[in-house]
């Protein structure tokens, strides 16, 4: 049995949970329980026995689920480090990758708010963004559970060009599908239909109601706030690339799902 057939490999705070939940409702897909298996980024990953080790590590997350269903995981950190990608490719060279992108400034702010709620981040927003480089110093290859690489990567995770470049260097383009998080929020039916087609799965009956899976619960800083102004400067190239890829205007939300989706 393969480790998994596809990976929602990033990016954090862009809708990976929402997509994982939507796909979990498909009868021909089995998603890892708990959403994030954290197999390929595990601190104790055995690179010498990568495939066998990964198969054993994944099994508890599927609890015997199979029977012809595609198995998927959604661990957003997987695209952040080339070594995680290498491990995944070594285990399954045919692994398909789904990457969801979000405006990198909005993503970083959402990331900060999440770490603050978790009690991991104790600094103010601007200070946290300014300290990122210092915090990550000597930790870029530190995969321990408390490594700053796992949480203090507000701007780094928004450098999509670097991450997609590392992925494309190791995986054929036909195995990579990139999604605009705004489309997933506005029209989940179409996005799920496109993802199913990418995975080689047949269309399923149209569905008109979708449970919301996106989280928020915080008030983002205004456009003139020092933290946002700093991020706009720091991530200016990443934002240009994002808007060049998807456009600067978000798609209008639909009243009901369109396209092909789950039943």
C-alpha positions in Angstrom: 0.0 0.0 0.0 1.3 3.5 -0.8 1.8 6.0 1.9 -0.7 8.5 0.5 -1.9 9.4 -3.0 -2.0 13.1 -2.6 -0.9 15.9 -0.3 -2.4 19.2 0.5 1.1 20.5 1.1 0.5 24.2 1.8 0.2 26.9 2.5 -0.8 27.4 6.1 -3.8 29.7 6.8 -4.9 29.6 3.2 -7.8 27.1 3.5 -6.1 23.8 3.7 -8.5 22.7 6.5 -11.5 23.7 4.5 -10.4 21.8 1.4 -9.5 18.8 3.5 -12.9 18.8 5.1 -14.7 19.1 1.7 -12.6 16.2 0.2 -13.3 14.1 3.3 -17.0 14.2 2.4 -16.2 12.5 -0.9 -17.0 8.7 -0.8 -14.0 7.8 -2.8 -11.4 9.8 -0.8 -10.0 9.0 2.7 -8.3 11.9 4.4 -5.9 11.4 7.3 -7.8 11.7 10.6 -7.0 14.9 12.5 -6.1 16.5 9.1 -2.4 16.9 9.7 -0.4 13.7 10.0 3.0 15.5 10.1 4.8 12.5 8.8 7.3 14.0 6.3 8.3 16.8 8.7 8.6 14.6 11.7 11.7 15.2 13.8 12.4 11.5 14.0 11.7 10.7 10.3 13.9 7.7 9.3 15.4 8.8 6.0 17.3 5.4 5.7 14.0 3.5 5.6 11.8 6.3 4.3 9.0 4.4 2.6 8.5 1.7 5.2 8.8 4.2 8.0 6.2 6.5 6.4 3.8 3.7 5.7 3.8 2.7 9.4 3.5 6.3 10.4 0.5 7.0 8.2 -1.5 3.9 9.1 -2.9 5.1 12.4 -4.3 8.2 10.6 -6.4 6.0 8.3 -7.3 3.2 10.6 -7.6 0.6 7.9 -9.5 2.9 5.5 -8.8 1.9 1.9 -10.9 -0.2 -0.3 -10.0 1.6 -3.5 -10.3 5.1 -2.0 -7.6 7.6 -2.6 -5.7 8.5 0.6 -4.8 12.1 1.2 -3.1 14.2 3.9 -3.2 17.9 4.6 0.0 19.0 6.4 0.7 22.6 5.2 4.3 22.7 6.5 5.3 20.0 3.9 6.1 22.6 1.2 8.0 24.9 3.5 11.3 22.9 3.5 12.9 21.1 0.5 13.8 18.1 2.7 10.2 17.5 3.5 9.4 17.5 -0.2 12.4 15.1 -0.8 11.0 12.7 1.8 7.6 12.7 0.3 8.9 12.1 -3.2 11.2 9.3 -2.0 8.1 7.6 -0.6 5.9 8.1 -3.6 7.3 9.6 -6.8 3.7 9.7 -8.2 2.4 11.7 -5.2 0.1 14.6 -6.4 0.4 17.9 -4.7 -2.3 20.5 -4.0 -1.1 23.9 -3.0 -3.5 26.7 -1.9 -2.1 30.2 -2.0 -3.4 33.3 -0.2 -2.3 37.0 -0.3 0.9 36.6 1.7 0.2 39.7 3.9 -3.2 38.5 4.9 -1.8 35.0 5.4 1.0 36.3 7.7 -1.5 38.3 9.8 -3.8 35.2 10.2 -0.7 33.1 11.1 0.3 35.6 13.8 -3.2 35.6 15.3 -3.3 31.8 15.4 0.0 31.6 17.2 -1.1 34.3 19.6 -4.3 32.3 20.4 -2.2 29.2 21.0 -0.1 31.1 23.5 3.0 30.5 21.5 3.5 34.1 20.4 3.8 36.7 23.1 5.1 39.7 21.2 3.1 42.4 19.5 2.4 42.0 15.8 5.1 44.4 14.5 7.7 43.1 16.9 6.9 39.5 15.9 7.4 40.3 12.3 10.6 42.2 12.9 12.1 39.4 15.0 11.4 36.7 12.5 14.9 36.6 11.0 16.5 36.6 14.4 14.3 33.9 15.7 15.0 31.7 12.7 18.7 32.1 12.8 20.4 28.7 13.1 16.9 27.0 13.0 16.2 26.7 9.3 17.1 23.0 9.4 15.7 22.4 12.9 12.7 20.1 12.7 12.2 19.7 16.5 8.6 20.2 17.7 9.4 23.5 19.4 11.5 24.8 16.5 10.8 28.4 15.5 10.6 27.0 11.9 7.2 25.6 12.9 5.7 28.9 14.1 7.8 32.0 13.6 7.7 31.9 9.8 5.2 34.7 9.2 6.9 36.2 6.2 8.9 33.1 5.2 5.8 31.0 4.5 4.6 33.8 2.1 7.6 33.4 -0.2 5.6 31.2 -2.6 8.0 31.5 -5.5 10.8 29.8 -3.5 8.5 27.0 -2.2 6.9 26.3 -5.6 10.3 26.4 -7.2 11.6 23.8 -4.8 8.5 21.6 -5.5 8.7 22.0 -9.3 12.3 21.0 -9.2 11.4 17.7 -7.7 7.9 17.0 -9.0 6.5 17.1 -12.6 4.1 20.0 -13.2 1.4 17.5 -14.1 1.4 16.4 -10.4 1.0 19.9 -9.0 -2.3 21.8 -8.7 -2.3 25.4 -7.4 -5.5 26.9 -6.0 -6.5 30.5 -5.2 -7.8 30.5 -1.6 -10.3 33.3 -2.6 -11.9 30.9 -5.1 -12.1 28.1 -2.6 -14.0 30.4 -0.2 -16.2 32.0 -2.9 -17.0 28.9 -5.0 -16.0 25.6 -3.2 -18.0 23.5 -5.6 -16.0 24.5 -8.6 -12.7 24.1 -6.8 -13.5 20.7 -5.4 -14.6 19.6 -8.9 -11.3 20.8 -10.3 -9.3 19.0 -7.6 -11.2 15.8 -8.2 -10.4 16.0 -11.9 -6.8 16.7 -11.0 -6.8 13.5 -8.9 -8.3 11.5 -11.7 -11.7 11.0 -10.0 -15.0 11.1 -11.8 -17.5 13.9 -11.4 -20.2 13.5 -8.7 -23.7 15.0 -8.5 -24.0 18.7 -8.1 -24.4 20.0 -4.5 -25.8 23.4 -3.6 -25.1 23.7 0.1 -21.6 23.9 1.6 -20.8 24.0 5.3 -18.4 26.9 6.0 -15.0 25.7 7.1 -13.1 28.9 7.2 -12.0 30.4 10.5 -11.4 34.0 11.5 -12.5 35.5 14.8 -10.1 38.4 14.8 -10.0 42.0 13.5 -7.1 42.5 11.1 -5.0 45.6 11.5 -5.9 48.6 9.3 -4.0 49.4 6.2 -2.0 52.2 7.8 -0.9 50.1 10.8 2.9 49.8 11.2 2.7 45.9 11.1 0.8 45.9 7.8 2.9 48.6 6.2 6.0 46.6 7.2 4.6 43.4 5.7 3.6 45.2 2.5 7.2 46.2 2.1 8.7 42.9 3.2 6.5 40.8 1.0 6.1 43.3 -1.9 7.6 40.9 -4.5 5.6 37.9 -3.2 2.4 40.0 -3.4 3.2 41.0 -7.0 3.7 37.4 -7.9 0.5 36.3 -6.2 -1.6 39.0 -8.0 0.1 38.2 -11.3 -0.9 34.6 -10.9 -4.5 35.1 -9.8 -5.4 38.7 -10.3 -5.8 41.4 -7.7 -9.6 41.2 -7.5 -11.2 38.4 -5.6 -13.9 36.4 -7.5 -17.5 37.2 -6.5 -19.1 34.7 -4.2 -21.8 32.5 -5.7 -25.2 31.9 -4.1 -24.9 28.2 -4.6 -22.1 25.9 -5.7 -21.5 25.6 -9.4 -19.6 23.0 -11.3 -19.0 19.5 -10.2 -18.8 18.6 -6.5 -19.5 16.0 -3.9 -23.0 14.7 -3.3 
